């Protein structure tokens, strides 16, 4: 092996250069250490999904139902929400909420629209390459509370909505109030289920929510297919009439006129 040599560089630095001789004597010299190429590979995390219903054996009256896939949103094409095997909502946008029209979190699963007892709730994620994973929760729905006795029953109102892009039909509309919620029927016999909370004597809040098993939940189109915001009304009942007076909230266009019209109890 040759000794190292040093010299003074042009900027005054001392540089040590060690020159190793190519070692090959008849008796064998030191050999260069072997270099082994090592590669590290890690399998991708398995596809899975969880939801806000996990670990719930009994569901409340209202709950936000959100799914959490284990992969990035760019890898997800849709998240399906099923109740008792029936597909009720397909969400393509993150965050993945049941009943959310644009990936917002303005809606709820409202359980009063389900019969009391056990039900199966499933979220299923579908990836862009066709893989799927699901999460199943079986939970009990308790009986919904009854509305105030003075409100319960069927009411009629003649509706003549103002002109609009999608105005409800003119004619007599029916309102059925029960523990399930407020069922509104238009002149063709179709309509919406509304989630209503009774806050105190004479005060209620129409909160809407995704009506389970019902194709419409947006106050008959007044909210342009987005969930309606909470709206509060003072209510009073006479032997034949129901009156609702707006006291606050962000109502969809035209909804206050509909709600505060004259309602007559059905005979």
C-alpha positions as CSV (number, residue, x, y, z in Angstrom):
1,X,0.0,0.0,0.0
2,X,1.4,3.4,-0.9
3,X,1.6,6.2,1.6
4,X,-0.7,9.1,1.4
5,X,0.6,12.3,-0.1
6,X,-0.5,15.9,0.6
7,X,-0.2,19.1,-1.2
8,X,-1.1,22.8,-0.7
9,X,-4.0,23.8,-2.9
10,X,-4.1,27.1,-4.7
11,X,-6.2,28.6,-1.8
12,X,-3.9,27.4,0.9
13,X,-6.0,24.3,1.9
14,X,-4.1,21.1,2.7
15,X,-5.7,18.1,1.0
16,X,-4.7,14.6,1.8
17,X,-4.9,12.1,-1.0
18,X,-4.6,8.5,-0.3
19,X,-3.9,6.3,-3.1
20,X,-4.6,2.6,-2.7
21,X,-2.5,0.2,-4.7
22,X,-4.3,-2.5,-6.7
23,X,-3.6,-5.4,-4.5
24,X,-2.9,-8.6,-6.2
25,X,0.0,-10.6,-4.8
26,X,0.6,-14.3,-5.3
27,X,-0.3,-14.8,-1.6
28,X,-3.6,-12.9,-2.0
29,X,-4.2,-9.4,-0.8
30,X,-7.1,-7.6,0.8
31,X,-10.2,-7.8,-1.3
32,X,-12.7,-5.0,-1.9
33,X,-15.8,-5.4,0.3
34,X,-18.8,-6.8,-1.5
35,X,-21.7,-4.4,-2.0
36,X,-25.1,-5.9,-1.8
37,X,-28.0,-4.0,-3.4
38,X,-30.9,-3.8,-1.0
39,X,-34.4,-2.9,-2.0
40,X,-37.3,-2.0,0.4
41,X,-40.8,-2.6,-0.7
42,X,-43.9,-2.0,1.4
43,X,-47.4,-3.3,0.6
44,X,-50.1,-0.7,0.4
45,X,-52.5,-0.5,3.3
46,X,-55.5,-2.7,2.8
47,X,-58.7,-1.0,1.6
48,X,-61.1,-0.4,4.4
49,X,-63.8,2.1,5.6
50,X,-65.3,3.1,8.9
51,X,-68.2,5.4,9.8
52,X,-69.5,7.6,12.6
53,X,-72.1,4.9,13.4
54,X,-69.4,2.4,14.5
55,X,-69.6,1.3,18.1
56,X,-73.2,2.4,18.4
57,X,-75.7,-0.2,19.5
58,X,-78.6,2.3,19.7
59,X,-78.9,5.3,17.4
60,X,-80.3,8.7,18.5
61,X,-83.0,10.6,16.7
62,X,-80.5,12.5,14.6
63,X,-76.9,11.7,13.8
64,X,-74.4,12.7,11.1
65,X,-73.5,9.6,9.2
66,X,-70.0,10.1,7.7
67,X,-67.8,7.5,6.1
68,X,-64.0,7.4,6.3
69,X,-62.2,5.4,3.6
70,X,-58.6,4.3,4.2
71,X,-57.4,5.7,0.9
72,X,-57.1,9.2,-0.5
73,X,-60.1,10.9,-2.1
74,X,-58.4,10.8,-5.5
75,X,-58.6,7.0,-5.3
76,X,-62.3,6.9,-4.4
77,X,-65.0,7.0,-7.0
78,X,-68.0,6.7,-4.6
79,X,-69.2,5.8,-1.2
80,X,-72.6,4.0,-0.9
81,X,-74.9,4.2,2.1
82,X,-77.3,1.3,2.6
83,X,-79.9,0.6,5.2
84,X,-81.3,-2.9,5.5
85,X,-79.7,-3.8,2.2
86,X,-81.3,-0.9,0.3
87,X,-79.1,1.7,-1.3
88,X,-80.3,5.1,-0.2
89,X,-77.5,7.5,-0.9
90,X,-74.4,7.6,-3.2
91,X,-71.8,10.2,-2.3
92,X,-68.9,11.1,-4.7
93,X,-67.4,14.0,-2.8
94,X,-65.3,14.2,0.3
95,X,-66.1,14.5,3.2
96,X,-68.5,11.5,2.6
97,X,-71.8,12.3,4.4
98,X,-75.1,10.6,4.0
99,X,-77.6,13.0,2.5
100,X,-75.0,15.6,1.6
101,X,-75.4,16.9,-1.9
102,X,-72.1,18.6,-2.5
103,X,-69.7,17.1,0.0
104,X,-71.0,19.4,2.7
105,X,-72.0,18.3,6.2
106,X,-75.4,20.0,6.4
107,X,-77.5,16.9,6.6
108,X,-78.4,14.1,9.0
109,X,-79.6,10.6,9.2
110,X,-83.0,11.0,10.9
111,X,-84.0,7.7,12.5
112,X,-87.6,8.5,13.3
113,X,-88.3,7.6,9.7
114,X,-87.4,4.0,10.5
115,X,-89.5,1.5,12.4
116,X,-88.4,0.9,16.0
117,X,-86.1,-2.1,16.4
118,X,-82.8,-3.3,14.9
119,X,-81.6,-2.2,11.5
120,X,-78.4,-2.7,9.5
121,X,-76.4,0.2,8.3
122,X,-73.6,-0.2,5.7
123,X,-71.1,2.1,4.1
124,X,-69.3,0.8,1.1
125,X,-66.3,2.5,-0.6
126,X,-65.6,1.9,-4.3
127,X,-62.2,2.8,-5.7
128,X,-61.4,4.0,-9.2
129,X,-59.9,0.6,-10.0
130,X,-63.0,-1.2,-8.9
131,X,-62.0,-2.4,-5.5
132,X,-64.6,-2.3,-2.7
133,X,-64.7,-2.5,1.1
134,X,-67.6,-2.1,3.5
135,X,-68.4,-1.5,7.1
136,X,-71.6,-2.8,8.7
137,X,-73.3,-1.7,11.9
138,X,-76.4,-3.2,13.4
139,X,-78.1,-0.8,15.7
140,X,-81.5,-0.4,17.4
141,X,-83.8,2.5,16.6
142,X,-85.9,3.5,19.7
143,X,-89.6,4.6,19.2
144,X,-89.8,8.3,18.2
145,X,-91.6,10.7,20.6
146,X,-95.1,11.7,19.8
147,X,-95.9,15.3,18.7
148,X,-98.0,17.6,20.9
149,X,-101.5,16.2,20.9
150,X,-103.0,19.5,19.5
151,X,-100.8,19.2,16.4
152,X,-101.2,15.6,15.7
153,X,-103.4,14.6,12.8
154,X,-104.1,15.8,9.2
155,X,-104.3,19.4,8.0
156,X,-105.2,20.9,4.6
157,X,-104.1,24.2,3.0
158,X,-104.7,25.7,-0.4
159,X,-101.3,26.6,-2.0
160,X,-100.7,28.9,-4.8
161,X,-97.0,29.3,-4.9
162,X,-95.4,32.3,-6.6
163,X,-93.9,31.8,-10.1
164,X,-90.4,30.2,-10.0
165,X,-88.1,27.8,-11.8
166,X,-89.7,24.8,-10.1
167,X,-92.8,26.0,-8.3
168,X,-94.9,23.4,-6.4
169,X,-98.3,22.7,-8.0
170,X,-101.3,24.9,-7.1
171,X,-104.1,23.3,-5.1
172,X,-104.9,21.7,-1.8
173,X,-101.9,20.3,0.0
174,X,-102.1,17.9,2.9
175,X,-100.0,17.9,6.1
176,X,-99.9,14.8,8.3
177,X,-98.2,15.3,11.7
178,X,-97.2,12.2,13.6
179,X,-94.3,10.9,15.6
180,X,-92.5,10.0,12.4
181,X,-92.3,13.6,11.4
182,X,-94.3,16.0,9.2
183,X,-95.4,14.4,5.9
184,X,-96.3,16.9,3.2
185,X,-98.4,15.7,0.3
186,X,-98.8,17.9,-2.8
187,X,-101.8,17.8,-5.1
188,X,-100.5,14.7,-6.8
189,X,-100.1,12.8,-3.5
190,X,-96.3,13.0,-3.4
191,X,-94.2,15.1,-1.1
192,X,-91.6,15.2,1.6
193,X,-90.9,14.1,5.1
194,X,-89.7,16.8,7.4
195,X,-87.9,16.4,10.7
196,X,-89.5,18.6,13.3
197,X,-88.3,19.3,16.9
198,X,-90.6,20.6,19.6
199,X,-88.5,23.0,21.6
200,X,-90.9,24.3,24.1
201,X,-94.6,25.0,24.5
202,X,-95.7,26.6,21.2
203,X,-92.3,26.7,19.6
204,X,-91.0,24.2,17.0
205,X,-88.1,23.9,14.6
206,X,-88.2,22.4,11.2
207,X,-84.8,20.9,10.8
208,X,-85.2,18.7,7.8
209,X,-82.8,15.9,7.3
210,X,-82.4,12.9,5.1
211,X,-85.7,11.1,5.2
212,X,-84.7,7.5,5.3
213,X,-86.3,5.5,2.4
214,X,-87.8,8.6,0.9
215,X,-86.5,10.0,-2.4
216,X,-87.0,13.6,-1.5
217,X,-85.8,15.5,1.5
218,X,-85.3,19.0,0.3
219,X,-88.7,20.7,1.0
220,X,-90.1,19.9,-2.4
221,X,-87.3,21.5,-4.3
222,X,-87.3,24.9,-2.6
223,X,-83.7,24.3,-1.5
224,X,-82.5,23.2,-4.9
225,X,-81.8,19.7,-3.7
226,X,-79.7,20.8,-0.7
227,X,-80.7,20.2,2.9
228,X,-82.8,23.0,4.4
229,X,-81.4,24.9,7.3
230,X,-83.2,25.0,10.6
231,X,-86.3,27.3,10.7
232,X,-88.3,28.1,13.8
233,X,-92.0,28.8,14.1
234,X,-94.5,29.7,16.8
235,X,-97.6,27.6,16.5
236,X,-101.1,27.8,17.8
237,X,-104.2,25.7,17.3
238,X,-107.9,26.5,17.3
239,X,-110.6,23.9,17.1
240,X,-110.3,23.9,13.2
241,X,-107.1,25.9,12.4
242,X,-103.3,25.7,12.7
243,X,-101.2,28.9,12.5
244,X,-97.5,29.0,12.1
245,X,-95.5,32.2,12.6
246,X,-91.9,32.5,11.5
247,X,-89.5,33.6,14.3
248,X,-86.1,32.8,12.9
249,X,-83.7,30.7,10.8
250,X,-82.7,30.5,7.2
251,X,-85.7,29.3,5.3
252,X,-85.5,28.2,1.6
253,X,-87.1,30.6,-0.8
254,X,-90.9,30.2,-0.7
255,X,-90.9,27.9,2.3
256,X,-92.1,30.4,4.8
257,X,-95.0,31.4,2.6
258,X,-96.0,27.7,2.4
259,X,-95.6,27.0,6.2
260,X,-97.4,30.2,7.4
261,X,-100.4,29.7,5.1
262,X,-103.8,28.9,6.7
263,X,-104.1,25.2,7.7
264,X,-107.5,23.6,8.4
265,X,-107.9,20.4,10.3
266,X,-109.2,17.6,8.1
267,X,-112.6,16.3,9.1
